Amino acid sequence: MNEIIMQDQHQMIAESARDFARMFILPKVREWDEQQYFPLEVMHKLGEYGFMGVLVPEKYQGAGLGYQEYITVIEEISKVCGGIGLSLAAHNSLCTNHILEFGNEEQKRKYLPKLATGTWIGAWGLTETGTGSDAGNMSTTAKLEGDHWVLNGSKNFITHALSGDVAVVIARTGAKGDSHGMSAFIVEKGTPGFTAGKKEDKLGMRASETACLFFDQCKVPQENVLGEVGEGFVQALKVLDGGRISIAALSLGMAKGAYEASVQYAKQRKQFGQAIAKFQAISFKLAEMATKIQASELMIREAGKLKDQKKKVTELSAMAKYYASEAAVEIANEAVQIHGGYGYTKDFPVEKFYRDVKLCTIGEGTSEIQKLVIAREILK
């Protein structure tokens, strides 16, 4: 009986996210992409629907749902626009989740209701100009002066750097390369010395805002330290375990979007007197795409299951992220090929999927880093 109720609830959430995407995102997708416009109003609207705090308990005004529902929400939004899917994923799984996982009760009560309702937009700062994959050697520092920490440095490629109301930032409080030499801080917009750079002009995911964060003698109160001093990097790695499921779900959504558009086009487009779907060359492409989507989804769902059971998910989330993102790139590529010349124009959605999806093999750990994580886990 419980299983039936859960399935019904899951179906309802999927339909709600699907309807939201069709109503509030689809009509503007091309405009936002071309203008590189980040629709803050849509992010606030996502909050009204409960999609900005999917994993946040109801006592903090979140939806109080699990990873299966979260995967579904990201997937459905990303089937229509990867950029909005990315922003939704970054807000939920990075900033909000870091506070949820490692914040004290006071911090949770102060920040989670604003983030979960979409009243505030969250950012998360780990990457720097000189340290992408090598985050342990970051240069941004935090020094304790009286009852405040003083931050100096910068963070690069930060989602919501300009529009974010609050950021969780990892800064060095010890020696470079020491995994216990970094700490996590909650930094609010408007804090003196805390500014953002210009918006990055990107290949894809153009509706999701990306910029630098700068810290110049930025004073953060002692009570804004997340967890213990020195545990920031260890926390970040745990946050990224969940974040990889997000990026895998984002990849899955875009892969499905590109695939569904290709099936529809292949049935309608006629060449040599018949629909191109009837040609083996095209039907086999669709068969391969469908198989990769199925494999991706099974892996992502299994990773989500482990996360909900509070089990270690490092290996499987890295596998899911690696496989789903690489598969999505291949699927988007074949989608353009199936569409032929039309796939190269902005009149069909596959062109945008083709540009957007590449980010999934880079963001929150490159495919190469995922292989490193997987190799370390299997060789333990």
C-alpha positions in Angstrom: 0.0 0.0 0.0 2.8 2.4 1.0 4.6 1.7 -2.3 1.4 2.6 -4.3 1.1 5.9 -2.3 4.8 6.7 -3.0 4.4 5.9 -6.7 1.3 8.1 -6.9 3.2 10.9 -5.1 6.2 10.5 -7.4 3.9 10.7 -10.5 2.3 13.8 -9.2 5.6 15.5 -8.6 6.8 14.5 -12.1 3.6 16.0 -13.7 3.9 19.1 -11.6 7.5 19.7 -12.7 6.6 18.9 -16.3 3.7 21.4 -16.3 5.9 24.0 -14.7 8.5 23.6 -17.4 5.9 23.8 -20.2 4.1 26.8 -18.7 6.9 29.0 -17.3 10.1 27.9 -19.1 9.4 26.6 -22.6 7.9 29.9 -24.1 11.1 31.8 -23.1 13.9 29.2 -23.7 15.3 30.7 -26.9 15.0 34.3 -25.7 16.9 33.6 -22.4 19.5 31.6 -24.3 20.2 34.3 -26.9 20.2 37.2 -24.4 22.1 35.1 -21.7 19.3 36.2 -19.3 19.0 34.6 -15.9 15.3 34.6 -15.0 15.3 35.4 -11.3 11.5 35.6 -11.4 11.3 31.9 -12.5 13.6 30.9 -9.7 11.3 32.5 -7.2 8.3 30.8 -8.9 10.1 27.4 -8.6 10.3 28.2 -4.9 6.5 28.7 -4.7 6.1 25.2 -6.2 8.5 23.7 -3.6 11.3 22.9 -6.1 13.9 25.1 -4.4 14.0 23.0 -1.3 13.1 19.5 -2.4 15.3 17.8 0.2 14.8 20.3 3.0 12.6 19.1 5.8 9.1 20.6 6.2 10.1 22.2 9.5 12.4 24.5 7.6 9.7 25.2 4.9 11.1 22.7 2.5 9.2 20.0 0.5 10.7 17.2 2.8 11.2 14.8 -0.1 13.9 12.3 -1.0 16.4 11.9 -3.8 14.1 10.0 -6.1 11.7 13.0 -6.3 14.7 15.4 -6.5 16.1 13.5 -9.5 12.7 13.6 -11.2 12.3 17.4 -10.7 15.8 18.1 -12.1 15.2 15.7 -15.0 11.8 17.2 -16.0 13.0 20.8 -15.9 16.2 19.9 -17.8 14.2 18.2 -20.6 13.0 21.8 -21.5 16.0 23.9 -20.4 19.4 22.7 -19.2 20.3 26.2 -17.9 17.4 26.4 -15.5 18.0 22.8 -14.6 21.6 23.6 -13.7 20.6 26.6 -11.6 18.0 24.5 -9.8 20.5 21.8 -9.1 23.2 24.2 -7.9 20.8 25.9 -5.5 19.4 22.7 -4.1 22.4 20.4 -3.9 25.3 22.7 -3.2 24.4 25.8 -1.2 21.2 24.7 0.4 22.4 21.1 1.0 25.7 22.2 2.5 23.8 24.2 5.2 21.3 21.4 5.7 24.0 18.8 6.1 26.5 20.7 8.2 24.8 23.8 9.6 23.9 24.0 13.3 20.2 24.5 14.3 20.5 28.3 14.4 22.0 28.4 10.9 19.4 26.1 9.5 16.5 28.1 11.0 18.0 31.4 9.7 18.9 30.3 6.1 17.0 27.2 5.1 13.4 28.7 5.0 14.6 31.5 2.7 16.4 29.2 0.4 13.8 26.4 0.4 11.0 28.8 -0.5 13.1 30.5 -3.3 12.9 33.8 -1.4 16.7 33.8 -1.5 19.0 32.3 -4.2 22.0 30.3 -3.1 25.6 30.2 -4.4 28.5 27.8 -3.5 32.2 28.7 -3.9 34.9 26.1 -4.2 36.6 26.5 -7.6 39.2 29.2 -8.2 41.0 30.6 -11.3 44.1 28.6 -10.6 42.5 25.6 -8.8 39.7 23.7 -10.5 40.2 20.0 -10.0 43.0 20.7 -7.6 40.7 22.5 -5.1 42.9 21.5 -2.1 45.5 24.0 -3.2 43.1 27.0 -3.2 44.5 30.5 -2.5 41.5 32.2 -0.9 42.2 32.6 2.8 40.3 33.2 6.0 42.0 34.6 9.1 40.5 34.9 12.5 40.7 38.5 13.8 38.8 38.9 17.1 35.3 37.6 16.7 35.4 37.7 12.9 37.0 35.8 10.1 38.6 38.0 7.3 38.3 36.5 3.8 40.7 37.5 0.9 40.8 36.0 -2.5 38.4 35.0 -5.3 36.2 32.1 -6.6 35.7 31.3 -10.3 32.8 29.9 -12.3 30.3 30.4 -9.6 26.6 29.8 -10.4 24.5 32.7 -9.1 27.6 34.8 -8.2 25.7 38.0 -9.1 22.1 37.2 -8.1 22.8 35.0 -5.1 21.6 36.3 -1.7 23.9 34.0 0.2 27.0 31.9 -0.6 28.7 29.0 1.1 32.4 29.6 0.5 35.3 27.3 1.2 38.5 29.2 2.2 41.9 28.2 3.5 42.4 28.4 7.2 45.5 26.2 7.3 48.3 25.1 5.0 47.9 24.6 1.3 47.2 21.0 0.4 46.1 20.1 3.9 42.7 18.5 3.6 41.9 19.8 7.1 43.3 23.2 6.3 40.0 24.6 4.8 36.8 25.8 6.4 33.3 26.6 5.1 31.7 30.0 5.7 28.2 31.4 5.1 28.6 34.8 3.4 25.6 37.1 2.8 25.2 39.4 -0.1 25.9 43.0 0.9 28.7 42.0 3.3 31.4 44.7 2.9 34.3 43.4 0.7 32.1 40.7 -0.9 31.5 41.4 -4.6 30.9 39.6 -7.9 32.6 40.0 -11.3 31.1 40.2 -14.8 28.9 37.4 -16.1 30.8 34.7 -18.1 29.8 34.6 -21.8 29.3 30.8 -22.2 28.9 28.3 -25.0 25.8 26.8 -23.4 23.7 26.9 -20.2 23.3 30.5 -21.0 20.2 31.0 -18.9 22.2 30.0 -15.8 24.3 32.8 -14.4 28.0 32.2 -13.9 30.6 34.7 -12.6 33.5 35.3 -10.2 33.2 36.1 -6.5 35.7 38.5 -4.9 36.7 38.8 -1.2 38.7 41.9 -0.1 39.0 42.1 3.7 35.6 40.6 3.8 34.6 40.2 7.5 32.4 37.2 8.3 31.1 36.7 11.9 32.3 33.6 13.9 28.8 32.2 14.0 28.8 31.9 10.2 31.4 29.1 10.2 29.7 25.9 9.0 30.6 22.9 11.2 34.1 22.8 12.6 37.0 24.9 11.5 39.3 22.8 9.3 36.4 20.6 8.0 35.4 22.7 5.0 37.1 20.6 2.3 35.9 17.3 3.8 32.4 18.7 3.9 32.7 19.9 0.3 33.6 16.4 -0.9 30.5 15.0 0.8 28.3 17.7 -0.7 29.8 16.9 -4.1 28.8 13.2 -3.7 25.1 14.4 -3.8 25.9 17.1 -6.3 27.1 14.4 -8.8 23.6 12.8 -8.6 22.2 16.3 -9.5 24.5 16.7 -12.6 23.7 13.1 -13.6 20.0 13.9 -13.4 20.6 17.1 -15.4 22.4 15.1 -18.0 19.5 12.6 -18.1 16.9 15.3 -18.6 18.7 16.9 -21.5 19.4 13.4 -23.0 15.7 12.6 -22.9 14.8 16.0 -24.3 17.2 15.5 -27.3 16.0 11.9 -27.8 12.3 12.7 -27.7 12.8 15.5 -30.1 14.7 13.1 -32.4 12.0 10.4 -32.3 9.3 13.0 -33.2 11.4 14.5 -36.0 12.3 11.0 -37.4 8.7 10.1 -37.6 7.7 13.3 -39.4 10.7 13.9 -41.7 10.3 12.1 -45.1 13.1 11.3 -47.5 13.0 8.9 -50.5 9.2 8.5 -50.0 9.2 7.4 -46.4 9.7 8.7 -42.8 13.5 8.6 -42.0 12.6 6.6 -38.8 12.1 3.6 -41.2 15.7 3.7 -42.3 17.9 1.3 -40.3 20.7 4.0 -40.0 18.3 6.3 -38.1 16.3 3.6 -36.2 19.6 2.1 -34.9 20.7 5.6 -33.7 17.5 5.9 -31.8 17.9 2.4 -30.3 21.4 3.3 -29.0 20.2 6.6 -27.6 17.3 4.8 -25.8 19.6 2.2 -24.4 22.1 4.8 -23.0 19.2 6.7 -21.4 17.9 3.6 -19.7 21.4 2.6 -18.4 22.0 6.2 -17.1 18.6 6.3 -15.3 19.1 2.9 -13.6 22.5 4.0 -12.3 21.2 7.5 -11.2 18.1 6.0 -9.4 20.3 3.4 -7.6 22.7 6.2 -6.4 19.6 8.2 -5.2 18.4 5.1 -3.3 21.7 4.8 -1.5 21.6 8.5 -0.7 18.1 8.2 0.8 19.3 5.2 2.9 22.2 7.4 4.2 24.7 4.9 2.7 28.1 5.8 1.1 27.5 6.9 -2.4 30.9 8.2 -3.5 31.6 5.4 -6.1 28.2 5.1 -7.6 27.5 8.8 -7.8 30.8 9.3 -9.6 29.9 6.4 -12.0 26.4 7.8 -12.6 27.7 11.3 -13.2 30.5 10.1 -15.5 28.4 7.7 -17.5 25.2 9.9 -17.8 27.1 13.1 -18.8 29.2 11.4 -21.4 26.2 9.5 -22.7 24.2 12.7 -22.9 26.9 14.4 -25.0 26.8 11.4 -27.4 22.9 11.5 -27.5 22.8 15.2 -28.2 25.4 14.8 -31.0 23.3 12.0 -32.6 20.2 14.1 -32.2 21.7 16.9 -34.3 22.8 14.3 -36.9 19.3 12.9 -37.1 17.9 16.4 -37.7 20.5 17.0 -40.4 20.8 20.7 -41.4 17.8 21.6 -39.3 19.7 20.3 -36.2 22.2 23.0 -36.8 19.6 25.8 -36.6 18.1 27.4 -33.5 14.6 26.6 -34.7 14.9 23.1 -33.3 15.7 22.3 -29.7 18.6 19.8 -30.3 21.0 22.6 -31.2 20.7 24.0 -27.7 20.9 20.6 -26.0 24.1 20.0 -28.0 25.7 23.2 -26.5 24.2 22.9 -23.0 25.1 19.3 -22.3 28.8 19.6 -22.6 29.0 21.4 -19.3 27.9 18.2 -17.5 31.2 16.5 -18.4 33.1 19.4 -16.8 31.0 20.9 -13.9 31.3 19.4 -10.3 34.3 17.3 -11.3 35.4 16.5 -14.9 34.9 13.1 -16.4 38.6 12.5 -15.7 38.2 13.4 -12.0 35.2 11.0 -11.8 37.4 8.2 -13.2 40.0 9.0 -10.6 37.3 8.9 -7.8 36.0 5.6 -9.1 39.4 4.0 -9.5 40.3 5.0 -5.9 37.1 3.5 -4.6 37.4 0.2 -6.4 41.1 -0.2 -5.6 40.7 0.4 -1.8 
